[in-house]
């Protein structure tokens, strides 16, 4: 029978400590994410002046780190303490939140597939908004540079998108040394170079457009990402399946432990 282990009405130590072990990793990971996020904000002086958070016009990557860390820490805490203390409320909260996150992941995946055009437009607008704010935040700057370097691209659609940034625009009377240029992450580099030339993008867009490809990447990052996804479709699918299985394991452990605890309480 399925309920053979409930004959003595005891909570299974196996499931209890499996649940604890499963969650302690996420709890510690959440602590690490939160610590890194707070450290990044302290380095930028945000903790000393919280109003800086509202002054930035682009996306601050630290927010993503803190949100992921906060969610991971909360779920890990609920799972660990719920298992050790045999607390049904915490275990139900844990399993319910994991189920909600899984449902949201499926919803987002379906919406991305169904509304590809709108999603592409939204990502393009998001990228352009952050090009405008490129110099507003060092973390955002590093994120865009990494994206352009890794995908050998420049701008959302093409290098001319950098005209939207006040430092790189060719328009106006500003005296920025970066005028009519692009960030160094757009530059074609020699793998043998050991030192990054951060001035390689200066005045590039003053040259004839047919000469740009000799110095910088001319493909937009939107096109580069669209080319990248089909080639890594299996990798994305495997990652999604692994994450889903981990979530299902967490829900199974929590629900089984809840059933054990309720059975033991009922016997008393």
DRENVO-172900 format. One record per residue: x, y, z of N, C-alpha, C in turn. Coordinates in steps of 0.02 Angstrom, whole numbers, plus 32768, in hexadecimal, padded with zeros to 4 digits. Example, Ala and Ser with C-alpha at 12.3 -4.5 7.8 and 13.67 -1.06 7.14 Angstrom:
// residues 2
+------+------+------+------+------+------+------+------+------+
|  npx |  npy |  npz | capx | capy | capz |  cpx |  cpy |  cpz |
+------+------+------+------+------+------+------+------+------+
| 8294 | 7EE4 | 8186 | 8267 | 7F1F | 8186 | 8294 | 7F5B | 8186 |
| 8282 | 7F90 | 8162 | 82AC | 7FCB | 8165 | 8285 | 8002 | 818A |
+------+------+------+------+------+------+------+------+------+
END
This chain:
// residues 268
+------+------+------+------+------+------+------+------+------+
|  npx |  npy |  npz | capx | capy | capz |  cpx |  cpy |  cpz |
+------+------+------+------+------+------+------+------+------+
| 802A | 7FC4 | 8000 | 8000 | 8000 | 8000 | 802C | 803F | 8000 |
| 8010 | 8076 | 7FE6 | 8036 | 80B5 | 7FE1 | 8047 | 80D1 | 8026 |
| 801B | 80C7 | 8057 | 8024 | 80E6 | 8097 | 8046 | 80B8 | 80CB |
| 806D | 8088 | 80B1 | 808C | 8059 | 80E0 | 80B8 | 807B | 8113 |
| 80D8 | 80B2 | 8102 | 8106 | 80D2 | 8131 | 80E2 | 80FB | 8166 |
| 809F | 80FE | 8164 | 807B | 8126 | 8195 | 805F | 80F9 | 81CD |
| 8071 | 80BA | 81CD | 8056 | 808D | 8200 | 8066 | 80A4 | 8247 |
| 80A4 | 80BE | 8250 | 80B8 | 80D6 | 8291 | 80AE | 8121 | 8299 |
| 8090 | 8140 | 8267 | 8080 | 8188 | 8269 | 80BD | 81B1 | 827B |
| 80F5 | 81A7 | 8257 | 8132 | 81CD | 8264 | 8144 | 81F6 | 8226 |
| 8164 | 822F | 8233 | 817D | 8258 | 81FC | 81BD | 8239 | 81E2 |
| 81C0 | 822E | 81A1 | 81FA | 820F | 8182 | 8238 | 823B | 8188 |
| 826B | 8222 | 81AB | 82AA | 8247 | 81B1 | 82CC | 8250 | 816D |
| 82C3 | 821E | 8142 | 82E0 | 8221 | 80FF | 82C7 | 825D | 80D8 |
| 8284 | 8264 | 80D4 | 8267 | 829D | 80B0 | 8276 | 82DF | 80D4 |
| 8277 | 82DD | 8116 | 8283 | 8319 | 813D | 82C8 | 8337 | 812E |
| 82FC | 830C | 812F | 8340 | 8325 | 8124 | 8351 | 832D | 80DA |
| 832E | 8309 | 80B0 | 8334 | 8318 | 8068 | 831A | 835D | 8059 |
| 82E1 | 836E | 8077 | 82C3 | 83B0 | 806E | 82F2 | 83E6 | 8089 |
| 8310 | 83D9 | 80C2 | 833F | 840A | 80DF | 837C | 8413 | 80B2 |
| 8399 | 83DA | 809B | 83D4 | 83DD | 8070 | 83C5 | 8400 | 802E |
| 838A | 83F3 | 8013 | 8375 | 8411 | 7FD4 | 8373 | 845E | 7FDA |
| 835C | 8476 | 8013 | 8352 | 84BE | 801B | 838D | 84E5 | 8038 |
| 83B9 | 84C3 | 805D | 83F1 | 84E7 | 807B | 841D | 8506 | 8045 |
| 8423 | 84E4 | 800B | 844B | 84FE | 7FD4 | 842D | 853F | 7FBA |
| 83EA | 8540 | 7FB1 | 83C9 | 857C | 7F97 | 83CA | 85B4 | 7FCB |
| 83C5 | 85A1 | 800A | 83C7 | 85D3 | 8040 | 840B | 85F6 | 803F |
| 8441 | 85D0 | 803C | 8484 | 85ED | 803A | 8490 | 8614 | 7FFA |
| 8474 | 85FC | 7FC2 | 847A | 8620 | 7F83 | 8456 | 8663 | 7F87 |
| 841C | 8663 | 7FA8 | 83F7 | 86A2 | 7FB2 | 841E | 86D4 | 7FDB |
| 843F | 86BC | 8010 | 8469 | 86E7 | 8039 | 84A1 | 8705 | 800F |
| 84C0 | 86DB | 7FE5 | 84F7 | 86F2 | 7FBA | 84DF | 8727 | 7F89 |
| 84A6 | 871C | 7F69 | 848B | 874D | 7F39 | 847C | 8790 | 7F5B |
| 845C | 878D | 7F95 | 844B | 87CA | 7FB9 | 848A | 87EF | 7FCE |
| 84BC | 87CA | 7FE6 | 84FB | 87E8 | 7FFB | 851E | 880B | 7FC1 |
| 851F | 87EA | 7F87 | 853F | 8807 | 7F4C | 8519 | 8846 | 7F36 |
| 84D6 | 8843 | 7F37 | 84AE | 887D | 7F23 | 84B9 | 88B8 | 7F51 |
| 84B9 | 88AC | 7F92 | 84C4 | 88E3 | 7FC2 | 850B | 88FE | 7FBD |
| 853B | 88D1 | 7FB0 | 8580 | 88E8 | 7FA7 | 8586 | 8915 | 7F69 |
| 8565 | 8901 | 7F33 | 8566 | 8929 | 7EF5 | 8548 | 896E | 7F01 |
| 8510 | 8970 | 7F25 | 84F1 | 89B0 | 7F35 | 851C | 89DB | 7F62 |
| 853F | 89BB | 7F92 | 856A | 89E2 | 7FBE | 85A5 | 8A00 | 7F98 |
| 85BF | 89DA | 7F66 | 85F6 | 89F3 | 7F3D | 85E1 | 8A2F | 7F13 |
| 85A0 | 8A30 | 7F00 | 8586 | 8A68 | 7ED8 | 856B | 8AA0 | 7F03 |
| 856C | 8A96 | 7F45 | 8554 | 8ACA | 7F73 | 8509 | 8ACC | 7F7B |
| 84E6 | 8A99 | 7F62 | 849D | 8A99 | 7F65 | 8485 | 8A92 | 7FAD |
| 84A8 | 8A6A | 7FD5 | 8494 | 8A5F | 801A | 849A | 8A9F | 8044 |
| 84C7 | 8ACB | 802F | 84CF | 8B0B | 8052 | 849C | 8B3E | 803B |
| 8485 | 8B37 | 7FFD | 8453 | 8B65 | 7FE1 | 8422 | 8B3D | 7FB7 |
| 83EC | 8B25 | 7FD7 | 83BC | 8AF9 | 7FB5 | 8398 | 8B1C | 7F7C |
| 8399 | 8B5F | 7F7B | 8377 | 8B82 | 7F45 | 8398 | 8B75 | 7F01 |
| 83D7 | 8B5B | 7F02 | 83F9 | 8B4D | 7EC3 | 83D5 | 8B17 | 7E9B |
| 83AF | 8AEC | 7EBE | 838B | 8AB7 | 7E9D | 8358 | 8AD2 | 7E6B |
| 8339 | 8B0A | 7E7C | 8305 | 8B28 | 7E52 | 8321 | 8B56 | 7E1D |
| 8361 | 8B66 | 7E21 | 837F | 8B94 | 7DF0 | 8394 | 8B72 | 7DB0 |
| 839F | 8B31 | 7DB4 | 83B7 | 8B0D | 7D79 | 837F | 8B03 | 7D47 |
| 838E | 8B0F | 7D07 | 835C | 8B0A | 7CD2 | 835A | 8AC6 | 7CB1 |
| 838D | 8A9D | 7CBD | 8390 | 8A5B | 7C9F | 8386 | 8A24 | 7CD2 |
| 8397 | 89E8 | 7CBF | 838E | 89AE | 7CEA | 83CC | 89A3 | 7D14 |
| 83C2 | 899D | 7D56 | 83F9 | 898F | 7D83 | 83FC | 8944 | 7D8E |
| 8430 | 8921 | 7D76 | 8434 | 88D8 | 7D7E | 8433 | 88C1 | 7DC7 |
| 8445 | 88EE | 7DF5 | 8445 | 88DC | 7E3C | 83FF | 88CA | 7E54 |
| 83CC | 88EB | 7E36 | 8387 | 88DC | 7E49 | 8378 | 8892 | 7E3B |
| 838E | 8879 | 7E02 | 8382 | 8833 | 7DF0 | 83A5 | 8804 | 7E21 |
| 83E3 | 8815 | 7E34 | 8408 | 87EC | 7E63 | 83E4 | 87EB | 7EA7 |
| 83CB | 8825 | 7EBD | 83AA | 8828 | 7EFE | 8367 | 8803 | 7EFD |
| 8341 | 880A | 7EC7 | 8300 | 87E8 | 7EC3 | 830A | 879C | 7EC2 |
| 8339 | 8784 | 7E98 | 8347 | 873C | 7E96 | 835F | 8724 | 7EDA |
| 838C | 874B | 7EF9 | 83A5 | 8739 | 7F3B | 836F | 8738 | 7F70 |
| 8342 | 876A | 7F6E | 830C | 876E | 7F9F | 82DC | 8733 | 7F99 |
| 82C8 | 8723 | 7F5B | 829A | 86EB | 7F50 | 82BB | 86A9 | 7F64 |
| 82FA | 869F | 7F4F | 831E | 8661 | 7F5F | 8327 | 865A | 7FAA |
| 8339 | 8691 | 7FCC | 8344 | 868F | 8015 | 8302 | 867E | 8039 |
| 82CC | 869F | 8024 | 828B | 8694 | 8045 | 8274 | 864C | 803E |
| 8278 | 8631 | 8000 | 8263 | 85EC | 7FF5 | 8291 | 85BA | 8018 |
| 82D2 | 85C7 | 8016 | 8300 | 859B | 8039 | 82F5 | 859B | 8084 |
| 82E7 | 85D6 | 80A0 | 82DA | 85DC | 80E7 | 829A | 85B6 | 80FA |
| 8265 | 85C0 | 80D2 | 8225 | 859E | 80E0 | 822D | 8552 | 80DC |
| 8252 | 853B | 80A9 | 825C | 84F3 | 80A2 | 8286 | 84D5 | 80D9 |
| 82BD | 84F6 | 80EC | 82E9 | 84DC | 8120 | 82C7 | 84DB | 8164 |
| 82AC | 8514 | 8178 | 828C | 8519 | 81BA | 824D | 84EE | 81BC |
| 8227 | 84EF | 8185 | 81EA | 84C7 | 8182 | 81F8 | 847D | 818B |
| 8230 | 8466 | 816D | 8242 | 841F | 8173 | 825A | 840F | 81B9 |
| 8288 | 8437 | 81D4 | 82A4 | 8429 | 8216 | 8271 | 842F | 824E |
| 8246 | 8462 | 8249 | 8214 | 846E | 827D | 81D2 | 844A | 826F |
| 81CF | 8429 | 8236 | 8192 | 8406 | 8222 | 8156 | 8436 | 8222 |
| 8163 | 8471 | 8204 | 8131 | 84A6 | 8203 | 8109 | 84A2 | 81C1 |
| 80CB | 848F | 81C7 | 80A1 | 8486 | 818B | 8097 | 84C7 | 8165 |
| 808E | 84FE | 8189 | 8082 | 853F | 8167 | 80BD | 8552 | 813A |
| 80FA | 854B | 8154 | 8135 | 855C | 812D | 813D | 852D | 80F1 |
| 812F | 84EE | 80FB | 8135 | 84BE | 80C5 | 8100 | 84CA | 808F |
| 80C4 | 84DD | 80A3 | 8090 | 84ED | 8072 | 80A2 | 852D | 804C |
| 80BE | 855E | 8071 | 80D5 | 859B | 8050 | 810A | 858B | 801C |
| 813A | 8561 | 8030 | 8170 | 854E | 8002 | 8155 | 852C | 7FC3 |
| 812C | 84F8 | 7FCC | 8113 | 84D3 | 7F92 | 80E5 | 84FF | 7F67 |
| 80BE | 852A | 7F87 | 8092 | 8557 | 7F62 | 80B9 | 8588 | 7F38 |
| 80EE | 85A5 | 7F55 | 8117 | 85D6 | 7F30 | 813C | 85B5 | 7EF6 |
| 8157 | 8579 | 7F02 | 817A | 8555 | 7ECD | 8149 | 8546 | 7E93 |
| 810C | 8531 | 7EA6 | 80D9 | 8524 | 7E73 | 80C7 | 8562 | 7E4C |
| 80C1 | 859B | 7E6F | 80B2 | 85DB | 7E4E | 80E9 | 85EF | 7E1F |
| 8128 | 85E8 | 7E35 | 8161 | 85FA | 7E0A | 8162 | 85CE | 7DCC |
| 8155 | 858E | 7DD5 | 8153 | 855F | 7D9C | 811C | 8573 | 7D6A |
| 80E2 | 8585 | 7D84 | 80AB | 859C | 7D59 | 80BD | 85DB | 7D34 |
| 80DE | 860A | 7D55 | 80F3 | 8649 | 7D35 | 8126 | 863C | 7CFE |
| 8154 | 860D | 7D0B | 8186 | 85FB | 7CD9 | 8165 | 85E0 | 7C99 |
| 8134 | 85B3 | 7CA3 | 8110 | 8597 | 7C6A | 80EA | 85CE | 7C45 |
| 80CA | 85FB | 7C6B | 80A3 | 8631 | 7C4C | 80D0 | 865E | 7C22 |
| 8109 | 8671 | 7C3E | 8138 | 869C | 7C1A | 8151 | 8679 | 7BDB |
| 8162 | 8638 | 7BE0 | 817A | 8613 | 7BA6 | 8146 | 8611 | 7B6E |
| 8107 | 8606 | 7B81 | 80D1 | 8604 | 7B4F | 80C6 | 8649 | 7B2F |
| 80C6 | 867D | 7B58 | 80BC | 86C1 | 7B3F | 80F5 | 86D5 | 7B0F |
| 8132 | 86C1 | 7B20 | 816B | 86D2 | 7AF5 | 8164 | 86B1 | 7AB0 |
| 814C | 8672 | 7AB0 | 8143 | 864E | 7A71 | 8109 | 866B | 7A48 |
| 80D2 | 867B | 7A6B | 8096 | 8693 | 7A48 | 809E | 86DB | 7A30 |
| 80BC | 8705 | 7A59 | 80C2 | 874D | 7A48 | 810B | 875F | 7A3B |
| 812A | 873C | 7A0D | 8171 | 8747 | 79FE | 817E | 878F | 79E6 |
| 8152 | 87A8 | 79BC | 815C | 87EC | 79A1 | 815B | 8821 | 79D7 |
| 8129 | 881D | 7A03 | 8124 | 884E | 7A39 | 815F | 8848 | 7A6A |
| 8174 | 880A | 7A77 | 81AC | 87FF | 7AA4 | 81EC | 881C | 7A86 |
| 81F5 | 8811 | 7A45 | 8230 | 882D | 7A22 | 8230 | 8879 | 7A26 |
| 81F6 | 8897 | 7A1C | 81F1 | 88E1 | 7A20 | 8200 | 88FA | 7A66 |
| 81E5 | 88D6 | 7A99 | 81F0 | 88EA | 7ADE | 823A | 88E6 | 7AF0 |
| 825B | 88B0 | 7ADB | 82A2 | 88A8 | 7AEA | 82CB | 88DE | 7AC7 |
| 82B9 | 88ED | 7A89 | 82DC | 8921 | 7A63 | 82D6 | 8965 | 7A86 |
| 8299 | 8976 | 7A9B | 828D | 89B6 | 7ABD | 82B3 | 89B8 | 7B00 |
| 82B4 | 897E | 7B22 | 82D7 | 8979 | 7B62 | 8322 | 8984 | 7B58 |
| 833D | 8967 | 7B23 | 8385 | 896E | 7B14 | 8395 | 89B7 | 7B04 |
| 836B | 89D7 | 7ADC | 8377 | 8A1D | 7AC9 | 8374 | 8A4B | 7B06 |
| 8344 | 8A3D | 7B33 | 833E | 8A66 | 7B70 | 837E | 8A60 | 7B9A |
| 839C | 8A26 | 7B9B | 83D8 | 8A1C | 7BC3 | 8416 | 8A36 | 7B9F |
| 8414 | 8A3B | 7B5D | 844B | 8A5C | 7B39 | 844C | 8AA6 | 7B4D |
| 8411 | 8AC4 | 7B54 | 840E | 8B0A | 7B6A | 842D | 8B13 | 7BB0 |
| 8424 | 8AE1 | 7BDA | 843C | 8AE6 | 7C20 | 847F | 8AC4 | 7C29 |
| 84A3 | 8AB6 | 7BF4 | 84E1 | 8A8F | 7BF6 | 8513 | 8AAA | 7C2A |
| 851A | 8AEA | 7C2E | 854B | 8B07 | 7C5C | 852E | 8B17 | 7CA1 |
| 84EF | 8B07 | 7CAC | 84CF | 8B18 | 7CEC | 84E2 | 8AE7 | 7D24 |
| 84F5 | 8AAA | 7D11 | 8502 | 8A78 | 7D44 | 8539 | 8A49 | 7D2C |
| 856B | 8A3C | 7D56 | 85A4 | 8A13 | 7D41 | 8590 | 89CB | 7D35 |
| 855F | 89B1 | 7D5C | 854A | 896C | 7D52 | 8525 | 8963 | 7D10 |
| 84FA | 8994 | 7D00 | 84D7 | 8992 | 7CC0 | 850A | 8997 | 7C86 |
| 853B | 89C2 | 7C8E | 856F | 89CA | 7C5C | 8594 | 8988 | 7C50 |
| 85A7 | 8967 | 7C86 | 85CA | 8927 | 7C80 | 859E | 88F1 | 7C60 |
| 855D | 88F3 | 7C70 | 852E | 88C2 | 7C54 | 8528 | 88CB | 7C08 |
| 8520 | 8909 | 7BF1 | 851B | 8916 | 7BA9 | 855C | 8905 | 7B86 |
| 8595 | 8917 | 7BA4 | 85D5 | 8907 | 7B86 | 85DF | 88BC | 7B80 |
| 85CB | 8897 | 7BB3 | 85D2 | 884E | 7BB0 | 85A6 | 8830 | 7B7A |
| 8568 | 884A | 7B74 | 853A | 8832 | 7B41 | 8555 | 883F | 7AFB |
| 8571 | 887A | 7AEF | 858B | 888C | 7AAD | 85CA | 8864 | 7A9D |
| 85F5 | 885C | 7ACF | 8633 | 8836 | 7AC3 | 8625 | 87ED | 7AB5 |
| 85FB | 87CE | 7ADF | 85ED | 8786 | 7AD9 | 85C9 | 8774 | 7A98 |
| 859F | 87A2 | 7A7F | 8577 | 8794 | 7A43 | 8591 | 87B7 | 7A05 |
| 85CB | 87D9 | 7A0B | 85E9 | 87FC | 79D2 | 85B6 | 8829 | 79B0 |
| 8596 | 8855 | 79D8 | 8563 | 8881 | 79BC | 856C | 88C7 | 79D7 |
| 8545 | 88F5 | 79BD | 854A | 893C | 79D1 | 8506 | 895E | 79CA |
| 84EC | 8976 | 7A00 | 84AA | 8996 | 79FF | 8473 | 8962 | 79FB |
| 8435 | 897A | 79FC | 83FC | 894C | 79F8 | 83F3 | 8934 | 79B0 |
| 83F0 | 8963 | 7980 | 83E9 | 8951 | 7939 | 842A | 895B | 7913 |
| 8450 | 898F | 7924 | 848F | 899E | 7903 | 84B4 | 89D2 | 792D |
| 84F3 | 89E1 | 791C | 851A | 8A11 | 7944 | 84FB | 8A57 | 7949 |
| 84CF | 8A69 | 7919 | 84B0 | 8AAB | 791B | 8483 | 8AB5 | 7959 |
| 8471 | 8A7E | 7979 | 8448 | 8A84 | 79B6 | 846C | 8AAB | 79ED |
| 84AF | 8AAD | 79E9 | 84D5 | 8AD0 | 7A1C | 84CE | 8B1C | 7A15 |
| 84AC | 8B33 | 79E0 | 849B | 8B7A | 79DB | 8469 | 8B8E | 7A11 |
| 8447 | 8B5D | 7A30 | 8417 | 8B6C | 7A64 | 8438 | 8B7F | 7AA6 |
| 8478 | 8B6D | 7AAD | 849C | 8B7D | 7AEA | 84BC | 8BC2 | 7AE5 |
| 84B4 | 8BEA | 7B19 | 84CB | 8C30 | 7B17 | 8517 | 8C35 | 7B0E |
| 853C | 8C02 | 7B23 | 8585 | 8C05 | 7B1D | 859E | 8BF1 | 7AD8 |
| 8579 | 8BC4 | 7AB6 | 858F | 8BA9 | 7A76 | 856D | 8BC8 | 7A3A |
| 8538 | 8BEF | 7A44 | 8513 | 8C0B | 7A0C | 853E | 8C3A | 79E2 |
| 8530 | 8C39 | 79A1 | 8552 | 8C67 | 7973 | 852E | 8CAB | 7971 |
| 84F2 | 8CAE | 798C | 84CB | 8CEB | 798B | 84DD | 8D17 | 79C6 |
| 84CD | 8D56 | 79C1 | 84D9 | 8D84 | 79F9 | 851E | 8DA2 | 79F8 |
| 852A | 8DCD | 7A29 | 8569 | 8DF2 | 7A2D | 8594 | 8DDB | 7A67 |
| 8583 | 8DA2 | 7A86 | 85A9 | 8D8B | 7AC0 | 85F1 | 8D7A | 7AAB |
| 861E | 8D7D | 7ADB | 8665 | 8D73 | 7ACC | 867E | 8D30 | 7AE6 |
| 8653 | 8CFF | 7AEC | 8667 | 8CBD | 7B04 | 8699 | 8C9F | 7AD4 |
| 86CF | 8C83 | 7AEF | 8702 | 8C63 | 7AC5 | 86E5 | 8C25 | 7AA2 |
| 86AE | 8C0B | 7ABC | 868F | 8BCF | 7A9F | 865D | 8BE0 | 7A69 |
| 8657 | 8C20 | 7A58 | 8627 | 8C36 | 7A25 | 8632 | 8C11 | 79E4 |
| 85FB | 8BF8 | 79C6 | 85FD | 8BD3 | 7987 | 8625 | 8B92 | 798D |
| 8629 | 8B78 | 79C9 | 864C | 8B38 | 79D3 | 861D | 8B02 | 79EB |
| 8639 | 8ACC | 7A03 | 8614 | 8A95 | 7A21 | 863D | 8A7B | 7A5C |
| 861F | 8A57 | 7A8A | 8645 | 8A3A | 7AC1 | 867A | 8A09 | 7AA8 |
| 86AE | 89FE | 7ACF | 86E4 | 89D2 | 7ABB | 86CD | 898A | 7AB0 |
| 8694 | 8978 | 7ACF | 867B | 8933 | 7AC7 | 8660 | 8926 | 7A81 |
| 8658 | 895B | 7A59 | 8642 | 8952 | 7A13 | 867D | 8944 | 79E5 |
| 86BA | 894D | 79FD | 86F5 | 8949 | 79D2 | 8709 | 8901 | 79C3 |
| 8721 | 88F7 | 7986 | 873F | 88B7 | 7973 | 8784 | 88B5 | 7993 |
| 8791 | 8881 | 79B8 | 87D1 | 887D | 79DC | 87FB | 8842 | 79C3 |
| 883B | 8849 | 79CC | 886A | 8813 | 79BB | 8871 | 87E7 | 79F9 |
| 8863 | 87A5 | 79F2 | 8869 | 8778 | 7A2C | 88AD | 877A | 7A4D |
| 88DF | 8791 | 7A28 | 8923 | 8793 | 7A44 | 892E | 87CF | 7A71 |
| 8901 | 8800 | 7A6D | 8908 | 883C | 7A96 | 88FC | 882A | 7ADF |
| 892A | 883F | 7B0A | 8923 | 8832 | 7B52 | 8906 | 886D | 7B77 |
| 8908 | 88A7 | 7B59 | 88EE | 88E4 | 7B78 | 88B3 | 88FE | 7B4F |
| 887C | 890C | 7B71 | 8840 | 8924 | 7B4E | 8848 | 896E | 7B3E |
| 883F | 897F | 7AFF | 8842 | 89C5 | 7AE9 | 87FD | 89E4 | 7AF1 |
| 87F2 | 8A08 | 7B27 | 87B0 | 8A25 | 7B35 | 87A0 | 8A61 | 7B08 |
| 87D0 | 8A77 | 7AE0 | 87C5 | 8AB0 | 7AB3 | 87BD | 8A9C | 7A6A |
| 87B8 | 8A5B | 7A5F | 87B6 | 8A43 | 7A19 | 8777 | 8A59 | 79F4 |
| 8742 | 8A6B | 7A19 | 8704 | 8A7E | 79F8 | 86FE | 8AC9 | 79EA |
| 8730 | 8AF0 | 79FD | 872D | 8B38 | 79F4 | 8729 | 8B4A | 79A9 |
| 86FA | 8B77 | 7998 | 86F3 | 8B94 | 7955 | 86E4 | 8B61 | 791E |
| 86D2 | 8B24 | 792F | 86C6 | 8AF0 | 78FD | 868E | 8B05 | 78CE |
| 8658 | 8B21 | 78EA | 861F | 8B31 | 78C0 | 8628 | 8B71 | 7898 |
| 8663 | 8B90 | 789C | 8673 | 8BC8 | 7870 | 868E | 8BAE | 782E |
| 86A3 | 8B6F | 782D | 86BD | 8B51 | 77F0 | 8683 | 8B3F | 77C2 |
| 8694 | 8B2D | 7784 | 8661 | 8B15 | 7756 | 8643 | 8AD4 | 7770 |
| 8602 | 8ACB | 7767 | 85E0 | 8A91 | 7785 | 85FC | 8A4F | 776B |
| 8614 | 8A4E | 772E | 862F | 8A10 | 7713 | 8671 | 89FD | 7734 |
| 868F | 8A2C | 7758 | 86CF | 8A1E | 777A | 86C4 | 8A07 | 77C2 |
| 8687 | 8A0C | 77DB | 867A | 89FA | 7821 | 868C | 89B2 | 7831 |
| 867B | 8985 | 7803 | 8685 | 893E | 7810 | 86CF | 892C | 781A |
| 86FD | 8959 | 7804 | 8744 | 894C | 780F | 8758 | 8958 | 7858 |
| 872F | 897F | 787B | 8742 | 8993 | 78BF | 8712 | 897A | 78F5 |
| 86D2 | 8976 | 78E5 | 86A0 | 8964 | 7917 | 866F | 8930 | 78FC |
| 8649 | 8912 | 7929 | 8613 | 88E4 | 7914 | 85D9 | 890E | 78FB |
| 85BC | 88FB | 78C3 | 8585 | 8921 | 78A6 | 8542 | 88FE | 78B0 |
| 8543 | 88BF | 78C6 | 8504 | 889C | 78D3 | 84E6 | 88B4 | 7914 |
| 84A4 | 88BE | 7914 | 8482 | 88D2 | 7952 | 847B | 8897 | 7982 |
| 8475 | 88A6 | 79C2 | 8471 | 8871 | 79F4 | 842F | 884B | 79F0 |
| 83FA | 886B | 79D8 | 83BA | 8848 | 79CF | 83C2 | 8810 | 799C |
| 83E2 | 881F | 7964 | 83ED | 87ED | 7930 | 841C | 87B6 | 7949 |
| 844F | 87CA | 7970 | 847F | 8799 | 798A | 845D | 8769 | 79BA |
| 8430 | 8783 | 79E4 | 840C | 8757 | 7A14 | 83DC | 8729 | 79EF |
| 83BB | 8743 | 79BA | 838E | 8719 | 7993 | 83B3 | 86E1 | 7970 |
| 83F1 | 86EE | 795C | 841A | 86BA | 793C | 8434 | 8688 | 7970 |
| 843D | 869F | 79AE | 845A | 8675 | 79E2 | 8428 | 8642 | 79FE |
| 83E9 | 8657 | 7A06 | 83B7 | 862C | 7A26 | 83AA | 85EB | 7A01 |
| 839F | 85EB | 79BE | 8392 | 85AC | 799C | 83CB | 8579 | 79A3 |
| 8408 | 8592 | 79A3 | 8442 | 8565 | 79AA | 844A | 8548 | 79F0 |
| 842A | 8568 | 7A21 | 8430 | 8551 | 7A66 | 83EC | 853B | 7A82 |
| 83BE | 8529 | 7A54 | 837A | 8518 | 7A69 | 837A | 84DB | 7A97 |
| 83A3 | 84A9 | 7A87 | 83A6 | 846D | 7AB1 | 83C2 | 847D | 7AF6 |
| 83F2 | 84A9 | 7AF9 | 840F | 84BD | 7B39 | 83DB | 84E0 | 7B64 |
| 83B5 | 850E | 7B44 | 8380 | 8532 | 7B69 | 834B | 8501 | 7B81 |
| 8339 | 84D1 | 7B56 | 8306 | 849F | 7B69 | 831F | 8474 | 7BA3 |
| 835E | 845F | 7BA1 | 837A | 8436 | 7BD7 | 837B | 845B | 7C19 |
| 8390 | 849B | 7C16 | 8391 | 84C4 | 7C52 | 834B | 84CB | 7C70 |
| 831A | 84D7 | 7C44 | 82D5 | 84DF | 7C5B | 82BB | 849E | 7C7B |
| 82CB | 8465 | 7C5C | 82B4 | 8425 | 7C77 | 82D5 | 8417 | 7CBA |
| 8316 | 8425 | 7CC0 | 833A | 8419 | 7D00 | 831C | 8444 | 7D37 |
| 8310 | 8485 | 7D28 | 82F3 | 84B2 | 7D5A | 82AD | 8499 | 7D6E |
| 8286 | 8484 | 7D3D | 8242 | 846B | 7D4B | 8244 | 842C | 7D76 |
| 8273 | 83FF | 7D68 | 8279 | 83C2 | 7D90 | 828C | 83D2 | 7DD8 |
| 82BA | 8402 | 7DE1 | 82CE | 8416 | 7E24 | 8292 | 8433 | 7E4B |
| 826A | 845A | 7E27 | 822F | 8476 | 7E47 | 81FD | 8440 | 7E5A |
| 81F3 | 840F | 7E2D | 81C5 | 83D8 | 7E3B | 81DD | 83AE | 7E76 |
| 821F | 83A3 | 7E7A | 823B | 837E | 7EB3 | 822E | 83A3 | 7EF4 |
| 8237 | 83E6 | 7EF3 | 8229 | 840E | 7F2E | 81E1 | 840A | 7F44 |
| 81B4 | 840E | 7F14 | 816C | 840A | 7F24 | 815B | 83C4 | 7F3F |
| 8177 | 8390 | 7F1F | 8169 | 834B | 7F36 | 8181 | 8341 | 7F7E |
| 81BF | 8357 | 7F8C | 81D9 | 834E | 7FD0 | 81AF | 8374 | 8003 |
| 819B | 83B1 | 7FF2 | 8173 | 83D9 | 8021 | 812F | 83BA | 802D |
| 810D | 83A5 | 7FF7 | 80CA | 8388 | 7FFF | 80CD | 8345 | 8025 |
| 8101 | 831D | 8017 | 8108 | 82DD | 803A | 8114 | 82E8 | 8084 |
| 813E | 831A | 8095 | 814C | 8329 | 80DB | 810E | 8344 | 80FE |
| 80E8 | 836D | 80DB | 80A9 | 8387 | 80F7 | 807A | 834C | 8107 |
| 8075 | 831D | 80D9 | 804A | 82E3 | 80E3 | 8061 | 82BB | 811F |
| 80A3 | 82B3 | 8128 | 80BE | 828F | 8162 | 80AC | 82B2 | 81A3 |
| 80B6 | 82F4 | 81A4 | 80A9 | 831A | 81E1 | 805F | 8318 | 81F3 |
| 8034 | 8321 | 81C1 | 7FEC | 831E | 81CF | 7FD7 | 82DA | 81E8 |
| 7FF5 | 82A5 | 81CC | 7FE4 | 8261 | 81E1 | 7FFA | 8255 | 822A |
| 8036 | 826F | 823A | 804F | 8267 | 827F | 8025 | 828D | 82B0 |
| 8010 | 82CA | 829F | 7FE7 | 82F2 | 82CB | 7FA2 | 82D1 | 82D6 |
| 7F88 | 82B5 | 82A0 | 7F47 | 8295 | 82A4 | 7F48 | 8259 | 82D3 |
| 7F81 | 8235 | 82D4 | 7F86 | 81FA | 82FF | 7F89 | 820D | 8349 |
| 7FA1 | 824B | 8356 | 7FA3 | 8262 | 839B | 7F5E | 8279 | 83B4 |
+------+------+------+------+------+------+------+------+------+
END
